[in-house]
């Protein structure tokens, strides 16, 4: 695979700060076509009512990893990837700190991609394992930053 140019990496990293990923405090640590690593704090924004990491927050982290990884394989002027299926097994609870999600592609095709994601806590203990399937679809003109914030 051809290395990503710096403009593409900047664009994908910018996408990673939008929407739910930004609200939940996700941060990109590594972004390559072979491996994507993000972190997310475990705090009041990501807790369920009993003070534990919300399973939905873990799933949001996993899908974000897969979606960003998928973009590294696409010409973003022509295509985007959207989630069509995700599963997750929640293995360990977490009350505080930071979790780290690492995703690797299992399948990169013309119309679908499948990514495997593992989430661990600060002690490297497995918190969640997930698999996400994405559809590769033609790009549509998304609202600009100015109209999105209006």
C-alpha positions in Angstrom: 0.0 0.0 0.0 1.2 3.5 -0.8 2.0 5.6 2.2 -0.6 8.3 3.0 0.4 11.8 2.1 0.4 14.3 5.0 -2.6 16.3 3.6 -4.7 13.1 3.7 -3.6 12.3 7.3 -4.4 15.8 8.4 -7.8 15.6 6.8 -8.6 12.2 8.5 -7.4 13.5 11.8 -9.7 16.5 11.4 -12.6 14.2 10.8 -11.7 12.3 14.0 -12.5 15.5 16.1 -16.1 15.9 14.7 -19.3 14.8 16.2 -19.5 12.1 18.9 -15.7 11.3 18.8 -15.0 14.9 19.8 -17.7 15.0 22.5 -16.4 11.8 24.0 -12.8 13.0 24.0 -11.3 10.5 21.6 -7.7 11.1 20.5 -5.8 9.6 17.5 -2.4 8.1 18.5 -1.7 6.1 15.3 -3.2 6.2 11.9 -2.0 3.9 9.1 -3.8 1.6 6.6 -2.6 -1.4 8.7 -3.3 -0.1 12.2 -5.4 2.6 13.9 -5.0 3.5 17.6 -7.3 5.9 19.5 -7.7 6.7 23.2 -10.8 7.8 25.1 -11.1 9.0 28.7 -13.3 7.1 31.1 -15.2 9.9 32.9 -18.6 11.4 33.4 -19.0 11.8 29.6 -18.4 8.1 28.9 -20.0 6.5 32.1 -23.2 4.7 32.3 -25.5 5.6 35.4 -23.5 3.3 37.8 -20.1 5.0 37.2 -18.7 2.4 34.8 -17.6 2.8 31.2 -20.7 2.7 29.1 -20.8 -0.2 26.6 -22.2 2.3 24.0 -19.1 4.5 24.5 -16.9 1.4 23.8 -18.8 0.7 20.7 -18.6 4.3 19.5 -14.8 4.1 20.0 -14.6 0.9 18.1 -16.6 2.1 15.2 -14.6 5.4 15.1 -11.4 3.3 14.9 -12.8 1.2 12.0 -14.2 4.2 10.2 -11.0 6.2 10.3 -9.0 3.1 9.3 -11.3 2.6 6.3 -10.7 6.1 5.1 -7.0 5.4 4.9 -7.8 2.9 2.1 -10.1 5.2 0.1 -10.0 8.1 -2.3 -12.0 10.4 -0.1 -13.0 12.7 -3.0 -14.9 9.7 -4.4 -15.8 7.4 -1.5 -16.6 7.2 2.2 -17.1 4.3 4.5 -20.2 3.9 6.7 -20.9 1.3 9.4 -23.4 -1.4 8.6 -22.8 -3.8 11.4 -20.8 -3.9 14.6 -20.7 -6.3 17.5 -18.9 -6.0 20.8 -18.1 -8.3 23.7 -17.7 -6.3 26.9 -15.2 -8.3 29.0 -14.1 -6.0 31.9 -15.5 -2.9 33.5 -13.6 0.3 33.9 -14.4 3.2 36.3 -11.7 5.8 35.4 -8.6 6.5 33.5 -8.2 6.0 29.7 -9.0 3.2 27.4 -7.0 2.5 24.2 -8.6 0.9 21.1 -6.4 -0.7 18.4 -8.0 -1.7 15.1 -6.6 -3.8 12.2 -8.3 -4.6 8.9 -9.5 -8.1 8.4 -10.8 -7.4 4.9 -10.4 -4.4 2.6 -12.6 -4.8 -0.5 -14.0 -2.5 -3.1 -17.5 -2.4 -1.5 -16.9 -3.5 2.1 -14.3 -3.5 4.8 -14.2 -5.5 8.0 -12.1 -4.3 11.0 -11.2 -6.0 14.3 -10.9 -3.7 17.3 -9.5 -4.5 20.8 -10.0 -2.1 23.7 -7.7 -2.3 26.7 -7.4 -0.3 30.0 -4.3 1.4 31.3 -3.0 -1.9 32.6 -3.3 -3.5 29.2 -6.3 -5.6 30.4 -8.8 -6.4 27.6 -12.0 -4.4 28.2 -13.9 -5.1 24.9 -13.4 -6.8 21.6 -15.3 -5.7 18.5 -15.7 -6.4 14.8 -17.1 -3.7 12.5 -18.3 -4.0 8.9 -18.3 -0.9 6.8 -19.8 -0.3 3.4 -17.8 1.7 0.9 -20.2 4.2 -0.8 -19.9 7.1 -3.2 -19.0 10.3 -1.4 -21.7 12.9 -1.0 -21.3 16.6 -0.4 -21.4 17.0 3.4 -22.3 20.2 5.0 -19.4 22.6 5.5 -18.1 23.5 9.0 -19.9 26.8 8.8 -23.3 25.3 7.9 -22.9 22.5 10.4 -22.4 25.0 13.2 -25.3 27.3 12.2 
